[in-house]
């Protein structure tokens, strides 16, 4: 059996700034430069490009990551607690979809 890559079909997510060497642009605290967006939003892609240039990283490209969004520190702590206790993260829409499909198949 081979590895299968599954693309998230969501049209909402975030754009991140992908550097020419392949990593994402982060600050000194390891926070990723990102902007919430809908897939294909040219204005959001332009905004993240301008922000990357402003912070000294004009080379690169905006890359869309589907199905995720930003978290506050409180939401992060809640998700961490849930995952540490064997529960699904609130922000993991793919896992929630899979759990719902599994439940329907068992009913």
N, C-alpha and C positions, 0 to 999 in steps of 0.2 A: 504494500500500500504506500503510495507516495504522499508527499505533503501538498495540501491544497490551500491556496491563499484565498481568503474570502474578503471581498470588498464591502464596506458598509455602504448601503444605498442611500443613506440619509443625505438630505440637501442642506442640513444645518451642521455647523461645526465651527472650527477656527482655522484661520490662516496662520502659519508660522513662517519665519524667515529661514530658508535653507541656505547654508553657506556653500561656497564653491567646493570645499573639501568634503561636504556631505553632512556635517553636523548642523544642529539648529543654533541660532543666535540666542545666547543667554547673557544675563548680567552676572555680576560677581557673586550674587546670592543664588545662582543657578536657576533663576526665573526665566522662562522661555518667552521671548518676544512673540506676542500673539494678538489676534484681534478676532472677536466673535463675528461670524458672517454666515451668509448663505453661499452655497457652492456657486462659483462663477461671478461673484460680485466684484466687478472691476474697480469700483470706488474703494472697497476694502483692501484690495490688492495694492492699489496705489498708496493708500494710507500706510500700510505696513512697510512698503518700499521706502517711503519718505521717512518713517520712524527709524528704520534700519540705517539709512544714510545719516540721519541726524545723530545717531549714537555711534557712528564711525564704521559702519559695515555696509557700504553701498553695493558691494558685489554679492550676488546671490539671487534667490527667487522666492516668491510667495508660493507656499505649498498648502493645499487644503487638507485638513484632517477631519473626516466626517464623523458625526455622532458624538462629539465631545464638546464641552464648554469649560468656562472658567469656574473655579471654586473659590469661595472665601476661605479663610483659615478655619472658621467654624465648620463649614461643610467638609473640608479636608479631614479634620479631626473626626467628624461623624462617620465619613466613609472609611477611614482607617480603622475605627472601632468596629464597624460592621464587618469589614473584611477579616480583621483579626479574630472575629467571633463566628466565622464561617458563613456570613450573610453576603448578599450581593450589594455592591456599591450602588448608591442611588444614581450616580452619573453614568453607569455602564449600561447604556441602552441595549447594546448587543446581547449582553448576558440576560437582561430582563426578557428580551424577545425570545431567546433560546429557552429560557425557563418556562415561558408561556407556551411555546410549541411543545415542549416535553410534557407539560401538564395536560395539554389538550390530547396528546397522543395516548396518555394513560387513562383518560376518562372514557 
